[in-house]
C-alpha cells in the first residue's frame, strides 16, 4: 500500500460504494486494497457532509435551474419554428396545431404562443369528432397493432402493406402522417459513434508482438477505449490492463473521447503500480495514442510504447476481451439513465468484482488480485 497514490476520480467512486451502495468501509477497503484509514479520510473529504460535496450540490442545483430555464426558452423557440405561419391562420387551424403538438409541449404554453385562450381550445376539442377524425382514430389503432406485432421495427411502407392485406383502403402518405403523429417509426439499429480521426503524429512498432503472457507483473500493459450508451449520451471508458494477471490497474471515464482520458487512465496505473523497471505499454493507433502528449508521458515515466498494426484488433486482443466481458456480464444487463449511473456501476464491476473476485481462466481460476498474491508468495518461498 505504501507509495500508492490514487486520482480524485477513483476516490470519489470508492466513497460512493460506501455512501450510495451501502457497503461497509472494511469491505470496500479490502476489495480495493487500501487502508480503512484512507477510505475514512476520503469519505470525510468527498462524502455528503464535506464542504466540497455541499458546494458541488449547490452548483448542481444551479445547473439544473439553468438547464430548466434553457429548456423552457428552447421549447418556446421550437414552438415558433414549428408554428411558422400558423399565427396567420384561422383560429380553428391554430386549435388543430395545438392538438397535434400537445404531447410535446404544455397546452397552455401553446395557447399563449399562438394567441388563443385555453378555454376556447378546450371547448373546441370537446366537440364531437368529424367523420375523418373517427376514421383516422380507427386507422391509427390498426397501425399501432401492426407496429407492435412487428416488434416495433416496421416503418410506414410495411405497415401500409399490412393494412392493404386486410382490405383497408388508405394512402401510404396518410399512414406516414398518422405514424409521425403517434411517434411510431422504424427501428434504426444500434450504431456505434463515429469519430473524426486526427492526423497521426507518432506511430511506434508493435513491440509486444502478441506476447500476452509475461512472466511477472509490470512487464507489459495494454490499453484501449470503449463506449457505453446512457440516456444522457455516450460515456467513454479507457482502461490499462496488466497482462500478467489481467488486472485492470488504471481506468478513466469521461463524456468526451480525448487524449486526456487515456492519459488519466495511464496516470492511475503508474501511481498504483509504481513500476521499478521499464514497462511496455501497448495500444492501437488511435489519435489519442499517437499524440505527442502520450509519447511524452511514456518517456517521462520510463515506459516503452507499442502499437497494433493499423486495423488489426487481434494485436490488442486482451483489452478487447476485457471490454467484451464487461459488456456481456454487466453493461448489457443494465439501462443507464445518466452517465453517473454508468460510471458507478462500471467502477463496481472493475474494482469490487473483476479485480478481486472474478475467477479468470488464464489465472488458473484465480482472481487477478489473488493471482498476483500467489506469485509474490512463490517468489518469497524460493
C-alpha positions as CSV (number, residue, x, y, z in Angstrom):
1,X,0.0,0.0,0.0
2,X,2.9,2.4,0.7
3,X,3.8,4.7,-2.1
4,X,0.5,4.3,-3.9
5,X,-1.5,7.3,-5.0
6,X,-5.0,7.5,-6.4
7,X,-6.6,10.1,-8.6
8,X,-9.6,12.0,-7.4
9,X,-11.9,10.1,-9.8
10,X,-11.0,6.8,-8.1
11,X,-11.5,8.3,-4.6
12,X,-15.0,9.7,-5.4
13,X,-16.2,6.4,-6.9
14,X,-14.8,4.5,-3.8
15,X,-16.7,6.8,-1.5
16,X,-19.9,6.1,-3.5
17,X,-19.6,2.4,-2.7
18,X,-19.9,3.3,1.0
19,X,-22.3,6.2,0.8
20,X,-24.6,5.2,-2.0
21,X,-24.4,1.4,-2.3
22,X,-24.2,0.7,1.5
23,X,-21.0,-1.4,1.5
24,X,-19.0,-1.3,4.8
25,X,-15.8,0.6,4.9
26,X,-13.9,-2.5,5.8
27,X,-15.3,-4.5,2.8
28,X,-14.6,-1.7,0.3
29,X,-11.1,-1.1,1.7
30,X,-10.3,-4.8,1.5
31,X,-11.5,-5.2,-2.1
32,X,-9.7,-2.0,-3.3
33,X,-6.5,-3.0,-1.4
34,X,-6.5,0.3,0.5
35,X,-6.4,1.0,4.3
36,X,-9.6,1.8,6.2
37,X,-7.9,5.0,7.4
38,X,-7.5,6.2,3.8
39,X,-11.1,5.4,2.9
40,X,-12.5,7.2,6.0
41,X,-10.4,10.2,5.0
42,X,-11.9,10.1,1.5
43,X,-15.4,9.8,2.9
44,X,-14.7,12.8,5.1
45,X,-13.4,14.8,2.1
46,X,-15.8,13.7,-0.6
47,X,-18.8,12.4,1.3
48,X,-22.2,14.0,1.9
49,X,-21.0,16.0,4.9
50,X,-18.0,17.5,3.2
51,X,-17.9,21.2,2.2
52,X,-16.8,20.2,-1.3
53,X,-19.8,17.9,-1.6
54,X,-22.1,20.6,-0.5
55,X,-20.6,23.1,-2.8
56,X,-20.9,20.6,-5.6
57,X,-24.6,20.0,-4.7
58,X,-25.3,23.8,-4.8
59,X,-23.5,24.0,-8.2
60,X,-25.6,21.1,-9.5
61,X,-28.8,22.7,-8.3
62,X,-27.9,25.9,-10.1
63,X,-27.0,23.9,-13.2
64,X,-30.4,22.2,-13.1
65,X,-32.2,25.5,-12.7
66,X,-30.3,26.9,-15.7
67,X,-31.0,23.8,-17.7
68,X,-34.7,24.1,-16.9
69,X,-34.7,27.7,-18.0
70,X,-32.8,26.9,-21.1
71,X,-35.3,24.1,-21.9
72,X,-38.2,26.5,-21.5
73,X,-36.5,29.0,-23.8
74,X,-35.6,26.3,-26.3
75,X,-39.2,25.0,-26.3
76,X,-40.6,28.4,-26.9
77,X,-38.1,28.9,-29.8
78,X,-39.0,25.5,-31.2
79,X,-42.7,26.3,-31.0
80,X,-42.1,29.4,-33.0
81,X,-40.2,27.5,-35.6
82,X,-42.8,24.7,-35.9
83,X,-45.7,27.1,-35.9
84,X,-44.3,29.4,-38.5
85,X,-47.3,30.7,-40.5
86,X,-49.9,29.3,-38.1
87,X,-50.4,32.6,-36.4
88,X,-51.8,34.0,-39.6
89,X,-54.3,31.1,-40.0
90,X,-57.8,30.8,-38.7
91,X,-58.4,30.1,-35.0
92,X,-59.7,26.6,-35.9
93,X,-56.4,25.8,-37.6
94,X,-54.4,27.1,-34.6
95,X,-56.5,24.8,-32.3
96,X,-55.6,21.9,-34.6
97,X,-51.9,22.7,-34.4
98,X,-52.2,22.8,-30.5
99,X,-53.9,19.4,-30.5
100,X,-51.3,17.9,-32.8
101,X,-48.4,19.1,-30.6
102,X,-50.0,18.8,-27.1
103,X,-47.8,15.7,-26.5
104,X,-44.7,17.7,-27.0
105,X,-45.5,20.9,-25.1
106,X,-48.0,22.0,-22.5
107,X,-51.3,23.2,-23.9
108,X,-51.2,26.5,-22.0
109,X,-47.8,27.3,-23.4
110,X,-49.1,26.6,-26.9
111,X,-52.2,28.7,-26.4
112,X,-50.1,31.6,-25.1
113,X,-47.6,31.4,-28.0
114,X,-50.4,31.2,-30.6
115,X,-52.5,33.9,-29.0
116,X,-55.6,31.9,-28.2
117,X,-57.4,31.3,-24.9
118,X,-57.1,27.9,-23.3
119,X,-60.9,27.8,-22.6
120,X,-61.6,28.3,-26.3
121,X,-59.3,25.5,-27.2
122,X,-60.8,23.1,-24.7
123,X,-64.3,24.0,-25.9
124,X,-63.3,23.3,-29.4
125,X,-61.5,20.0,-28.5
126,X,-64.6,18.7,-26.7
127,X,-66.8,18.9,-29.8
128,X,-67.8,15.6,-31.4
129,X,-65.2,14.2,-33.8
130,X,-65.7,14.6,-37.5
131,X,-66.1,11.6,-39.8
132,X,-62.5,11.9,-40.9
133,X,-61.2,12.1,-37.4
134,X,-63.1,9.0,-36.4
135,X,-61.6,7.2,-39.4
136,X,-58.1,8.3,-38.5
137,X,-58.6,7.1,-34.9
138,X,-59.7,3.7,-36.1
139,X,-56.8,3.5,-38.7
140,X,-54.3,4.6,-36.0
141,X,-55.4,1.7,-33.8
142,X,-54.7,-0.7,-36.6
143,X,-51.3,0.9,-37.4
144,X,-50.3,0.6,-33.7
145,X,-51.4,-3.1,-33.7
146,X,-49.3,-4.0,-36.7
147,X,-46.3,-1.9,-35.5
148,X,-46.4,-3.8,-32.1
149,X,-46.7,-7.2,-33.8
150,X,-43.6,-6.4,-35.8
151,X,-41.7,-5.8,-32.6
152,X,-41.5,-2.1,-33.2
153,X,-39.4,-2.5,-36.3
154,X,-41.8,-1.8,-39.2
155,X,-41.9,1.5,-41.0
156,X,-44.8,3.1,-42.8
157,X,-44.3,1.2,-46.0
158,X,-44.6,-2.2,-44.4
159,X,-47.4,-1.1,-42.2
160,X,-49.3,0.2,-45.3
161,X,-48.7,-3.2,-46.9
162,X,-50.2,-4.9,-43.9
163,X,-53.2,-2.6,-44.0
164,X,-53.8,-3.4,-47.6
165,X,-53.6,-7.1,-46.9
166,X,-56.6,-6.9,-44.5
167,X,-58.6,-4.8,-47.1
168,X,-58.0,-1.3,-45.7
169,X,-58.1,1.3,-48.5
170,X,-55.8,4.2,-47.5
171,X,-52.9,6.1,-49.0
172,X,-49.3,5.4,-48.0
173,X,-48.8,9.1,-47.2
174,X,-51.8,9.0,-44.8
175,X,-50.2,6.1,-43.0
176,X,-46.9,8.1,-42.8
177,X,-48.7,11.1,-41.3
178,X,-50.5,9.1,-38.7
179,X,-47.3,7.3,-37.6
180,X,-45.4,10.5,-37.3
181,X,-48.3,12.0,-35.2
182,X,-48.1,9.0,-32.8
183,X,-44.3,8.9,-32.7
184,X,-44.1,5.5,-34.4
185,X,-41.0,4.8,-36.5
186,X,-38.9,2.0,-38.0
187,X,-36.1,0.6,-36.0
188,X,-32.9,2.3,-37.0
189,X,-30.5,-0.1,-35.3
190,X,-27.6,0.3,-32.8
191,X,-24.8,2.3,-34.3
192,X,-21.5,2.9,-32.6
193,X,-20.4,6.5,-32.5
194,X,-18.2,7.7,-35.4
195,X,-15.3,10.0,-34.6
196,X,-13.3,12.2,-36.8
197,X,-9.8,10.9,-36.8
198,X,-7.0,13.4,-36.4
199,X,-3.8,13.1,-38.4
200,X,-1.5,10.5,-36.9
201,X,1.6,12.0,-35.3
202,X,3.7,9.3,-33.7
203,X,3.4,5.7,-34.6
204,X,5.7,3.1,-32.9
205,X,6.5,-0.5,-33.8
206,X,4.5,-3.5,-32.4
207,X,7.0,-4.4,-29.7
208,X,4.5,-6.6,-27.8
209,X,4.1,-8.8,-30.9
210,X,1.2,-10.7,-29.3
211,X,3.2,-11.9,-26.3
212,X,0.3,-11.8,-24.0
213,X,1.7,-13.9,-21.1
214,X,4.6,-12.2,-19.4
215,X,6.4,-14.0,-16.6
216,X,5.9,-11.2,-14.0
217,X,3.7,-8.2,-13.2
218,X,4.5,-4.8,-14.7
219,X,6.4,-6.1,-17.7
220,X,3.6,-5.4,-20.3
221,X,0.4,-3.4,-20.1
222,X,-2.3,-3.0,-22.7
223,X,-4.7,-0.1,-23.0
224,X,-7.8,0.7,-25.1
225,X,-11.0,2.8,-25.2
226,X,-14.7,1.7,-25.4
227,X,-18.1,3.5,-25.3
228,X,-21.1,2.9,-23.1
229,X,-24.6,4.1,-24.0
230,X,-26.7,6.1,-21.5
231,X,-29.9,8.2,-21.8
232,X,-27.7,11.3,-21.4
233,X,-25.4,10.2,-24.3
234,X,-22.2,8.3,-24.6
235,X,-19.8,7.6,-21.7
236,X,-16.2,6.7,-22.8
237,X,-14.1,4.3,-20.8
238,X,-10.3,3.9,-21.1
239,X,-8.5,1.1,-19.2
240,X,-5.0,-0.2,-18.6
241,X,-4.6,-3.9,-18.0
242,X,-1.6,-5.8,-16.7
243,X,-1.0,-8.8,-19.0
244,X,0.4,-10.9,-16.2
245,X,-2.7,-11.2,-14.1
246,X,-5.3,-9.4,-16.4
247,X,-5.9,-6.9,-13.6
248,X,-7.3,-3.5,-14.5
249,X,-4.7,-1.2,-12.9
250,X,-5.9,2.1,-14.4
251,X,-9.1,3.5,-15.8
252,X,-10.8,6.8,-16.6
253,X,-14.4,7.6,-17.7
254,X,-15.4,10.8,-19.4
255,X,-18.1,12.1,-21.7
256,X,-15.7,13.1,-24.4
257,X,-13.1,10.9,-26.2
258,X,-9.9,13.0,-26.0
259,X,-6.3,12.3,-25.2
260,X,-7.0,13.3,-21.5
261,X,-9.0,10.1,-20.9
262,X,-6.1,7.8,-21.9
263,X,-3.5,9.9,-20.0
264,X,-5.6,9.8,-16.9
265,X,-6.0,6.0,-17.1
266,X,-2.3,5.6,-17.6
267,X,-1.5,8.0,-14.8
268,X,-3.7,5.9,-12.4
269,X,-1.8,2.8,-13.5
270,X,1.6,4.4,-12.8
271,X,0.5,5.7,-9.4
272,X,-0.9,2.4,-8.3
273,X,1.9,0.2,-9.6
274,X,4.9,2.5,-9.3
275,X,7.0,0.2,-11.6
276,X,10.7,-0.2,-10.9
277,X,11.6,-1.3,-14.4
278,X,10.6,-0.3,-18.0
279,X,7.1,-1.4,-18.9
280,X,5.8,-2.0,-22.5
281,X,2.5,-0.2,-22.9
282,X,0.6,-1.5,-25.9
283,X,-2.3,0.3,-27.7
284,X,-3.9,0.7,-31.1
285,X,-3.1,3.6,-33.4
286,X,-6.0,5.8,-32.3
287,X,-5.3,9.6,-32.4
288,X,-5.2,9.7,-28.6
289,X,-2.3,7.3,-28.5
290,X,-0.4,8.8,-31.4
291,X,-0.4,12.3,-29.9
292,X,2.8,13.9,-28.7
293,X,1.5,14.2,-25.2
294,X,1.1,10.4,-25.0
295,X,4.6,9.8,-26.1
296,X,6.0,12.5,-23.8
297,X,4.2,10.9,-20.8
298,X,5.6,7.4,-21.7
299,X,9.1,8.9,-21.9
300,X,8.8,10.9,-18.7
301,X,7.7,7.8,-16.7
302,X,10.1,5.3,-18.2
303,X,7.5,3.4,-20.3
304,X,8.0,2.0,-23.7
305,X,5.3,2.4,-26.3
306,X,4.0,-0.4,-28.6
307,X,1.2,-0.2,-31.2
308,X,-1.0,-2.6,-33.1
309,X,-0.8,-2.7,-36.8
310,X,-3.4,-0.5,-38.3
311,X,-6.9,-2.1,-38.4
312,X,-5.7,-5.3,-36.6
313,X,-7.7,-5.8,-33.4
314,X,-6.1,-9.1,-32.7
315,X,-2.8,-7.3,-31.7
316,X,-4.7,-5.9,-28.7
317,X,-6.9,-8.9,-28.0
318,X,-6.6,-8.8,-24.2
319,X,-8.0,-5.3,-23.9
320,X,-10.8,-6.2,-26.4
321,X,-11.5,-9.3,-24.4
322,X,-11.9,-7.3,-21.2
323,X,-14.4,-5.0,-22.8
324,X,-16.3,-7.9,-24.2
325,X,-16.6,-9.4,-20.6
326,X,-17.6,-6.0,-19.2
327,X,-20.4,-5.5,-21.7
328,X,-21.6,-9.1,-21.6
329,X,-21.6,-9.6,-17.8
330,X,-22.7,-6.1,-16.7
331,X,-23.5,-3.4,-19.3
332,X,-25.9,-5.3,-21.5
333,X,-28.0,-6.2,-18.4
334,X,-28.5,-2.6,-17.4
335,X,-30.1,0.6,-18.8
336,X,-28.3,3.6,-17.6
337,X,-30.3,6.8,-17.1
338,X,-27.3,9.0,-16.6
339,X,-23.5,8.9,-17.1
340,X,-23.1,8.9,-13.3
341,X,-25.1,5.8,-13.0
342,X,-23.0,4.1,-15.6
343,X,-19.8,5.3,-14.0
344,X,-20.7,4.0,-10.6
345,X,-21.8,0.6,-12.0
346,X,-18.6,0.2,-14.1
347,X,-16.5,1.1,-11.0
348,X,-18.3,-1.5,-9.1
349,X,-17.7,-4.2,-11.8
350,X,-13.9,-3.4,-12.1
351,X,-12.8,-2.7,-8.6
352,X,-15.4,-4.6,-6.5
353,X,-15.8,-7.7,-8.6
354,X,-13.5,-8.2,-11.6
355,X,-10.1,-7.4,-10.0
356,X,-10.7,-9.0,-6.6
357,X,-13.4,-11.7,-7.1
358,X,-13.9,-12.8,-10.7
359,X,-12.1,-16.1,-11.5
360,X,-10.0,-15.8,-14.7
361,X,-9.3,-18.8,-17.0
362,X,-5.7,-17.7,-17.7
363,X,-5.0,-17.3,-13.9
364,X,-5.8,-20.9,-13.0
365,X,-9.3,-19.8,-12.0
366,X,-8.0,-17.2,-9.6
367,X,-8.9,-13.6,-9.4
368,X,-6.3,-11.1,-10.7
369,X,-5.6,-9.9,-7.2
370,X,-5.2,-13.4,-5.8
371,X,-3.1,-14.5,-8.7
372,X,-0.6,-11.7,-8.0
373,X,-0.6,-12.5,-4.3
374,X,0.2,-16.2,-5.1
375,X,3.1,-15.0,-7.4
376,X,4.6,-12.9,-4.6
377,X,4.3,-15.8,-2.2
378,X,6.1,-18.1,-4.6
379,X,8.9,-15.7,-5.0
380,X,9.2,-15.3,-1.2
381,X,9.4,-19.1,-0.7
382,X,12.2,-19.5,-3.3
